[in-house]
Amino acid sequence: FMKQWMTTFAITVIILITVNLSGCMENQNINSNTNGNIVIEGKGSYASIQSAVDHAVDGDTILVKPGTYYETVVINKSIKLVGSGAEKTTITCKNNTASGTIIIKIIANNTTVKGFKIVSPTNQLSTRISGFMVVSSGNKITNNTITNCAYGIYMYRGAENTNISLNKINNNQYGIYFLPGADNNIIWRNNVSYNEDYGIRIKGKNNEVFENIISHNDVGMYMCCGSAYNNIYNNSFIKNNENAKDDKLTNSWSKNGWGNYWDDYKGEDNNGDGIGDTPYLLGGRGSRKDNAPLMEPPNINI
């Protein structure tokens, strides 16, 4: 496996921490490597993720070994940050972290963050600790678990052309939150569940939201404010207090004849084509409809 990584990427930085730490880690190098399990090409091993980011250059890949990492990370280079899987690799921060802290902030373009559990250290959402904040373009956030945060993924103005996929985003206040100016992004095959307020709230334009499981939130999805020309289709809305609201007039809730699955849809499918014969009416001031509601939830593997 490691040889494959070395041949794929020109420079690979690998982080190994063998014990869980009690506080946010200092950015100091680990100069010794006695167990032979770390293969480094061109760079050293580091005591913290942020230290590795600081020493990386555009195009590097940082591989993070299993463990719990108590720190916040600012990614200011076009790199790949790859954990050993969300079930094995956790990034969190101290219990006394200040309100408004971002665990991972992406400010560089063309970055990838994959394979982590991102979690606030406290069960109190009032601490306002958020999982991701993205202020750049061309990024990938994939195969992560994001939980217990104020905002799971917060897409700031100018966050564009980012792919948010195959994540489990649950038990936050807001699952995914787009500000106006967060445009042309993809939200694909995520499980967005058990979030206190909104599963997904979008104020941006021209975003694609498809093949997600959106369940057990207060409001599954809310399109408001500057939201326009977004496409929402082939999603499953299940057991939200309110499945979806749309205050605007130009968002589309179906594509190529396929809408979304709504667990509270009461219509019939008399011709058996899998599409409801009558539209599904959404909440919100836009009086929007899903004109092709699905009779069965789509098969979505996450």
Summary of the structure (lengths in Angstrom):
residues: 302
radius of gyration: 20.5
end to end distance: 23.1
largest distance: 70.0
contacts: 1093
relative contact order: 0.08
helix: 6%
strand: 37%
